[in-house]
């Protein structure tokens, strides 16, 4: 076995594919952001008054995953901070927080604790009343005259998992501050995020909005060509590979992140095969692998309520297949089993309407297929089928069963 492993390690010593893999990874910050000049200029125009010490309107950036929202605001943030250093009298703090991170998104307490950490303070991970943590945050940022910009990425996840009260409290905070002014930049993949908020919360935001359109296939090709020149050794990409990557990603809502992931994973698969080129077949293999990993990541990071709904769907479909040789179920069936699982796991039972929304979200993510069927005078029903393979279903079940008291 040791000899076999040595052979694998030796093959990777040669590194025939990559020059700098980090160029294709999410953490990489390019100097130029193609096809986002207009959005970057709009962000800069809205936030520029902070350089004069003036509070700006709250700003919300919308667009599907991989449309350049975070890259664009990060670029403007960097330029603002560089400019602010030239005028030390303007005390500006611009802090970025990804609200989807597991250690952040669960509770208002954790979000506040993470913000306090970003301003140089600390609180215990648990144990204090939320109001005490809130007061500490206020005291910290109001200890001197400054203007604070909070960039909250994936903000819709926080509202979904907690409530919109946190956002409301944040936007109303200026009335409690004597020296500091705060403005919020929210980033969301959900284009209807604000419309779904409580009207009281929305009216407190006084927001401006910028929408990031999806990239088209030609724009994605340009992005991939630029990155691949720095990421790969010369001549390793076979003809048609970049175009196929771009076509896959354009089909997935114009997601540049998806395109870059596809190309990187294709390179890794080619390297493992011992090839000296990335071939078209490696794009297909990479696409299948990313789909599988994406679904498992979704399942492992979603709240228990989401997991219980999906588990109910899987168990019911398995039961139907055993009993009647059918592979579909209906929303009402799912809700009945979901209620039982919640009760036996001592969890709050969501309303049937909320469970229907969750089912729709799984449909949008491609985990299930939902089809509306007319029953004539009996009304309309939503038929549900699984859209993932049996191997992935088994792994999904294992992930969820680790959190269940009842199976």
N, C-alpha and C positions, 0 to 999 in steps of 0.2 A: 504493500500500500504506500509506503514512504517513497518508493521509486516512482510510482504513478503520480503522487502529489508533486514530486520534484519536477516531473515532466510538465505538469500544468503551470507551476511557478516559473519554470524556465521559459515557457512560451509567452508568458506575460512580461518577462524581462525585456523582450524585443520591442514591444509596443509599436506595432506596425500601423495603428489606426489614429490614435489621438496625439495631438500636439499640446492642447490645453483644454481638458474636459470641462473645467469650471466655466468656460465661456458659454456653455449650453445649460448651465444650472440656474435655478431660480435666484440664488443669492447674487449672481453677477449683475453689476450695474453698468450698462453701456454708456459711453460718453455721448452718443447720439441716439435719440429715440425716433426712428423713422415713422412718418405719417401721423405724428401727434403734435405737430407744431401749433396748430390752432388751439387745441385743448390746453397745451402748456402756456400759451400766451394768455388765454382766458384765466387760468389759475393764477398766474403772476399778476394780472391786472386786478383781480379781486383781493389778493393778499398783500399787494404792494403797500397799502397804507400802514401796515404794521411797522414799516421802516420809519414812519413819522410818529410812532407810538400810539397809533389810533387803532381801536378795535374795528375789525371788519365784520361783514355779514358772515353768518355760518354758511359753510359751503358743503354741498353733497355731490360726490362723483359717482356716476352710475355707468354700468356696462357689464357685459358678460365676463366671465373669467378669461384672463389672458388678453385683454384689450388695452393694456398699458396704463391703467389707472394708478396703481401703486408706483410704477416706475416714474410716471409724470409728476406726481406730487412729491416724490422723493427728490427728483431733480430740482424742482422749484424750491423745496425746503433747503437743499444744499446751497443754492444760489442766494437765497434770502439770508442765510446765516453768514455766508461769506461777506455779503454787503453790510450786514449788521455789525460785523467786527470792525469795520472802518469808522463806525460812529458809536463808540462805547457808551455814550450817554443814553442810547436807546437799548434798554435791557429787554431782549426778546428771547423767549424759550419756545422752541418748536419740538414737541415730543410725539413720537410715533408709537402706537400700540396696536398689535394685531389681536382683535377681540375673539378670533376663532381658536387661539391657542388654548389647549385643554386646561392649563393651570389658571387661565384668565376668565374664560367665558361663563363658567358655571354659576357664579354669584356676583352680586354687586360688591360684596366684601372683597372678593379677589381682584376685581377690576380696580377698585380704589387702592388696594394694597400694591398692585403693580404700578399704578400711576405714582404713588408715594415713593416707590423704589426708584422710578425714573427721575424724580426730583431730589434724590440723594438721601431719602429717609428709609425707614423700615417699620413694619408692623408684623406681629405673629401671623402665621398662615391661617390660624383659626383662634377663636377664644374671646375676641372683643365684640361688643355690640357694633353692628354696622354703623350706627350713628356716631360712635366714638371714632371709627376709622374715617368717616366722612368729615368730622370736625378736625381731625389731624391733617387731612388733605387741605382743607380750607386754611388752617393756620400756616401750613408750610408754604403754600403759594402766595399767601397774603402777607408774608413776613417782610416783603420789600416791594418797591414800585417796579412793576414789570408787566409785559404783555405776553400772554401765554396762548399758543396755538396748539390744540390737541388734535392730532390726526388719528382717527379711530377706524382702522381697516376692518372689513367684514362686520360692520356695526349691526347689520340685520340679524346676525347670529346671536348677538348679545340680547337684542330685543326679543327674539324668538324664545331664547332659553330662560330669560329672566322676566322682564316686562319693559314697557316703554318708560316706566317711572325714572329709571336711572338717567335716561336721556333728558327727560323733563327737568330733573334736579340739576343736571349739568348746565343746561341752557339758562336756568334761573339763578345760577350761582353768582352771576355778576352783581345781583342786588345785595348779596351778603359780603362782598369784598370791598375793602376800603382803599387798597393800593393797586390791586391787580385787576386786569380785565382779561377775560377768556373768550376765545372764539373756537368753534369746533369745525373740523373738516371730517365729514363722514364718507366712507367708501363702502359701496354696496353692489353686489352682483344682481340684486333684485330691483328691477326698474320700477316696481310699484311699491317699494318699501315705505315711502312717506305716506302714500295714500292709505296704507293699512294701519297707520298710527292713530291713536286717540286724537280727535280734533284739538283738544286742549294742549297736547304735546306739540302737534304740528304748528299751532299758532304761536308757540313760544320760540320756535326755531328761527324765524325770519331768515330763511335760507335762500341761497342761490344754488342753481343746479347746472351741472355740466354732464352731458351724456357722451360716452365713448362708444362709437360705432364699432362693430366687428371688423377685423381685417378681411379683405378679400384674398383670393388665392394668389394673385400677382404680388400684392403687398407682402404676403407671407413668404413667397419665394425670395423676395428681395431681402427680408430679414434673415432668412435661413442662409442665403448666399453670403451675406456679410459676416454672420457669426461663424459659418463653417470654414471660411478662409483662415480664421484665427484658431479654431478648435481642432481641425483635422490636419493630418499630413497631406502633402500635395498628391493629388491623383487617387485618393482612396475612395472617393464617392463615385459610384457607377452612374451612368447616364440615366436620367429619369427619376432618381431617388429623391432629389429636392422637390421636384414637381409633385411627386406622389405624396410626400410629407405635407406639402402645402395644401393639396387637395383634401387629404384626410382632415386636417385642422380647419379648413374653410367650411367643411361639412359640419364640424363641431362648433358652430357659432363663431368662426373666425378667431380661434384661440391660439395666439402666438406661443403661449407657454406650452400648450399641447404639442404644437409643431416642433418646438425645441426639444421637448421630452422624447418625442418619437425619434428624432434624429440621434439624440444621445443614446437611447436604449438600443436602437438599431446598430449603432457603433459598438456598443458593449456586447451585443449578441454576435456580431461579426467577429469580434476579438476572441470570444469564447470558442467560436467554431474554428479558429485558427486561420481565418481568411485574411487577405491583405486588402480587400475591398468591401465596402458596404453595398450590398445588392438589394434589388427590389424586394426579394423574399424576406429580407431582414426587417423591412418596414412593416410587412404584414404580421410577422412574428412579434415585433415591438408593439404594434397596435393591440394585438390580443393580450399581451402581457400587461400593458397599461390599463386596459379595460378591467382586467381581473383585479389588479392592485387597487384601482380607483374604487371599485365596489367594496372591497374589504376594508379600505380606509374609511369610506363613508359609514359603514356599519359599525366599526369600532369606535368612531368619534361621535356618533349621534347620541342624543339623550336616551335614557331607558325607554321612555314612551315610544319613541320612534322604533327602537329595537323590538319592543313588544308587538307593535303593529306588524312589522315585517315577519316576525316569528309566527304570528297568527296566520298570516298569508301562507307561509311555507308549510306549516303543519296541516292546514286545511287542504291545500292542494295535494299534499302527499296522501292524505286520507281519502280524497276523492279518487285519486289514481288507483288506490288499493281496492276501493269499494265499487266504483262505477266506471272505471277506466276513462275518467274525464280529467282534464288538466286545467279547469277554470272554476272560479268561485265568484261570489257576489259580496258587495260591501257589507250588507247586513250580517252575513256569516262571519266576516272578519271581526266586526264590532262585538259580537257575542263572545267569541273566544278571547278577544283582547280584554274584555271586562273581567273574565275569569282569571286570566294571567295576572292582571293588575291586582285583583283582590287577594290572590294567593301570595303575591309578592309584597303585599301591604303598600301599594303605590296608588296615588291619586288616579282616578278614572277620568279621562278626558271626555268631552262631549262627542256625540256621533259626528257632528259637523266638523270638529277639529280632527278627528280620526280620518274623515273623508279628505280633508286638506293634506294630511300626511300621506295618504295613499296617492294623491295627485302629485305630491313632491317626488315620491318614489318612481312614479310614471315618468316624470320629467327627467329624472336621473338615469332612466333606462334600466332600472332594476326590475320593473314589472311593466306589463302592457295593460292599459285600461281601455275598455271599449263600451260605449253606451248602447244598450239594447232596448228597443221599444217593446213593451209587453201589451200594446193596445190599450184597452181600458185599465189594465193593471199598472199603467204608468211606465216609467223608464228605470232601468237598472244598470248598474255599472259592473260589467264582467271583468274579472281580474285574472291574468295569466302571468307566470314568471317569465322574465326575458333573459335570464342568466342560466348558464349550463349547470349540470348536476354536480360537477366537481366544486364549482364556486358556491353552490347552494349548501353543500356539506360544510365548507369552511365558514360560511355565514352562520350556520346553525351552531357550530362550535364556539364562535365568538360570542354569540348571544347567550348560549347556555351557560357560559362561564359567569354570567351576571344574574342568572335566574335561580330562584329558590324552588320553583316548580317547573317541570318540563313535561 
